Amino acid sequence: KYYSDDRFNQRIKAEDKFSIIHFNSRSIHANLNRIKEYLDDINGTFTVIAISETWQKDDCDLSFELDGYEANYINRQNKSGG
């Protein structure tokens, strides 16, 4: 189901339950600011923020963070970073 930003914001504030939001980042370095801006815009707090297609590799420095969250990740071993 899809929601407008305003409706989504109303729903997440109305419920105080376990919550997950997922972003397909298609490069965390290129799109982290857009993810942060979206989270600021909807003004929501989630139990888990899942980010896929980060395109990180083990030899890359994981130099990003989201305030209030701990990063746990597994990088892709083959092909481009995952």
Long-range contacts (C-beta under 8 A, 24 or more apart in sequence): 5-41, 5-42, 8-42, 8-44, 9-42, 9-43, 9-44, 12-42, 12-44, 12-45, 12-46, 13-43, 13-44, 18-47, 18-48, 19-44, 19-45, 19-46, 19-47, 19-48, 20-46, 20-47, 20-48, 20-49, 20-50, 21-46, 21-48, 21-49, 21-50, 22-49, 22-50, 22-51, 22-52, 23-49, 23-50, 23-51, 23-52, 24-52, 24-53, 25-51, 25-52, 25-53, 25-54, 25-55, 26-53, 26-55, 27-53, 27-54, 27-55, 28-54, 28-55, 28-56, 28-64, 29-55, 29-64, 32-64, 35-66, 36-66, 39-66, 52-82, 53-82, 54-81, 54-82, 55-80, 55-81, 55-82, 56-81, 56-82, 57-81
